[in-house]
């Protein structure tokens, strides 16, 4: 059986908060944690736009 490229390779989510790249927010202070929480998420934007269009 042929092994796929990247198969079995772990990865860690990288976030950008106030210009800093970080794998997690454990060491961030409350201000940076709040910024990450309040940030606008751009995933699923098509679904949001479709819902707004239907609501009009």
C-alpha positions as CSV (number, residue, x, y, z in Angstrom):
1,X,0.0,0.0,0.0
2,X,1.3,3.4,-1.0
3,X,1.9,6.0,1.8
4,X,0.4,9.4,1.2
5,X,2.5,12.5,1.5
6,X,2.1,14.0,5.0
7,X,0.4,10.9,6.3
8,X,1.2,10.4,10.0
9,X,2.7,13.8,10.4
10,X,1.4,15.8,13.3
11,X,0.8,19.5,13.1
12,X,0.0,22.3,15.5
13,X,-2.4,25.1,14.9
14,X,-0.6,28.5,14.7
15,X,-2.5,31.6,15.6
16,X,-1.5,35.2,15.0
17,X,-2.5,37.5,17.9
18,X,-1.3,41.1,17.9
19,X,1.5,40.3,15.5
20,X,2.8,37.3,17.4
21,X,2.6,33.7,16.1
22,X,1.8,31.2,18.8
23,X,0.7,27.6,18.9
24,X,-1.5,28.2,21.9
25,X,-2.6,31.0,24.2
26,X,-1.7,29.4,27.5
27,X,1.1,31.9,28.2
28,X,-0.9,35.0,27.0
29,X,-2.1,37.6,29.4
30,X,-5.8,38.3,29.8
31,X,-5.8,41.1,27.2
32,X,-4.3,38.9,24.5
33,X,-6.6,36.1,25.4
34,X,-9.6,38.4,25.1
35,X,-8.3,39.7,21.7
36,X,-8.1,36.1,20.4
37,X,-11.6,35.3,21.7
38,X,-13.2,38.5,20.2
39,X,-11.5,38.2,16.8
40,X,-13.7,37.8,13.8
41,X,-13.5,34.3,12.4
42,X,-13.6,34.1,8.6
43,X,-14.4,30.4,8.3
44,X,-17.9,29.6,6.9
45,X,-18.4,33.1,5.5
46,X,-20.4,31.7,2.5
47,X,-22.9,30.2,4.9
48,X,-23.2,33.5,6.9
49,X,-23.7,35.5,3.7
50,X,-26.4,33.1,2.5
51,X,-28.2,33.4,5.9
52,X,-28.1,37.2,5.7
53,X,-29.4,37.1,2.2
54,X,-32.3,34.9,3.1
55,X,-33.2,37.1,6.1
56,X,-33.7,40.2,3.9
